[in-house]
Amino acid sequence: MRIHVASGVGRGPTETAAYDAALADAGVHNYNLVVVSSVVPADATVIDVERVPDRGPAGGRLAAVQALATARTGPLAAALAWAIGPGPGLFYEAAGTDADAVREEALEGLAAGRALRADEWTFADERVRVERADADATRDAHAAVAVVAAYGEAEPW
């Protein structure tokens, strides 16, 4: 299985419209995202991409881990950190207003998850992706940033 990690920024008249635009920027707006917790299957390959490639027909279920931040004004940031094996791996997400703090929070969570599994799993590679934007209520009502890890292919309902 391939897990694609991508991020996006969106703006819109509502929080949901901004979120949809951020998902479009990341390439996953035409799927019904089924949010999963944080475990990377042992046989998965995690690929950091600009935009998630086509995962199948629109409307399908697509498993995903996501970090999301929305705001009307000021800075916003979302981060997704991951560590992979050999063997299983982990994702940890964080969101807030300060990109550096969000990055550190995601990495701190990942370190805690790695420590929790230190007797069972080996981690060989660690990465983090941060997306940031500034919301300006005078220009758009809402802004959103999202970092998404999309698992495999979309499945029909």
Residue pairs with C-beta under 8 A, 6 or more apart in sequence:
1 41
1 43
1 44
1 45
1 151
1 152
2 44
2 45
2 47
2 152
3 40
3 44
3 45
3 46
3 47
3 149
3 150
3 151
3 152
4 47
4 49
4 52
4 53
4 55
4 149
4 150
5 46
5 47
5 48
5 49
5 80
5 82
5 129
5 147
5 148
5 149
5 150
6 26
6 27
6 28
6 48
6 49
6 50
6 51
6 52
6 147
6 148
6 150
7 25
7 26
7 78
7 80
7 129
7 130
7 131
7 145
7 146
7 147
7 148
8 21
8 22
8 23
8 24
8 25
8 26
8 27
8 51
8 131
8 145
8 146
8 148
9 21
9 22
9 25
9 131
9 133
9 143
9 144
9 145
10 17
10 18
10 19
10 20
10 21
10 22
10 23
10 24
10 25
10 143
10 144
10 145
10 146
11 18
11 21
11 139
11 140
11 142
11 143
11 144
12 18
12 19
12 20
12 21
12 140
12 141
12 142
12 144
13 140
13 141
13 142
14 141
14 142
15 70
15 142
15 144
17 142
18 70
18 140
18 141
18 142
18 143
18 144
19 68
19 70
19 144
19 146
20 29
21 29
21 144
22 68
22 144
22 145
22 146
23 29
23 33
23 146
23 148
25 51
25 146
26 51
26 52
26 146
26 147
26 148
27 51
27 52
27 53
28 52
28 55
28 62
28 64
28 148
28 150
30 58
30 59
31 55
31 56
31 58
31 59
31 60
31 61
31 62
31 150
31 154
32 59
32 60
32 61
32 62
32 157
33 62
33 63
33 64
33 66
33 148
34 61
34 62
34 63
34 64
35 64
35 65
35 66
36 63
36 64
36 65
36 151
37 65
38 65
38 90
38 91
38 92
38 93
38 113
39 88
39 89
39 90
39 91
40 46
40 82
40 84
40 85
40 88
40 89
40 90
40 91
41 88
42 85
42 86
42 87
42 88
44 84
44 89
44 151
46 82
46 84
46 89
46 127
46 149
48 127
48 129
52 148
52 150
55 62
55 150
55 152
55 153
55 154
56 62
56 153
56 154
56 155
57 154
57 156
59 157
60 153
60 154
60 155
60 156
60 157
61 154
61 155
61 156
61 157
62 150
62 151
62 152
62 153
62 154
62 155
63 150
63 151
63 152
64 148
64 149
64 150
64 151
65 80
65 91
65 93
65 148
65 149
65 151
66 80
66 93
66 146
66 147
66 148
66 149
67 78
67 79
67 80
67 93
67 94
67 95
67 106
67 146
67 147
67 148
68 78
68 95
68 144
68 145
68 146
69 76
69 77
69 78
69 95
69 96
69 97
69 102
69 144
69 145
69 146
70 76
70 142
70 143
70 144
71 97
71 135
71 142
71 143
72 135
72 137
72 141
72 142
72 143
73 135
73 136
73 137
74 97
74 134
74 135
75 97
75 98
75 99
75 132
75 133
75 134
75 135
76 95
76 96
76 97
76 132
76 133
76 134
76 135
76 143
76 144
76 145
77 95
77 96
77 97
77 98
77 99
77 102
77 103
77 130
77 131
77 132
77 133
77 145
78 93
78 94
78 95
78 102
78 130
78 131
78 132
78 145
78 146
78 147
79 93
79 94
79 95
79 99
79 102
79 103
79 105
79 106
79 128
79 129
79 130
79 131
79 147
80 91
80 92
80 93
80 106
80 128
80 129
80 147
80 148
80 149
81 91
81 92
81 93
81 94
81 103
81 106
81 107
81 109
81 110
81 126
81 127
81 128
81 129
82 89
82 90
82 91
82 92
82 110
82 126
82 127
82 128
82 149
83 89
83 90
83 110
83 113
83 114
83 123
83 125
83 126
83 127
84 123
84 124
84 125
85 121
85 122
85 123
85 124
86 122
86 124
87 121
87 122
88 121
89 121
89 123
90 110
90 113
90 114
90 117
90 123
91 110
91 149
92 106
92 107
92 109
92 110
92 113
93 106
93 109
93 147
94 102
94 103
94 105
94 106
94 109
95 102
95 145
96 102
96 105
99 130
99 132
102 130
103 128
103 130
106 128
106 130
107 128
110 126
110 128
114 121
114 123
129 147
130 147
131 145
131 146
131 147
132 145
133 143
133 144
133 145
134 143
135 142
135 143
136 143
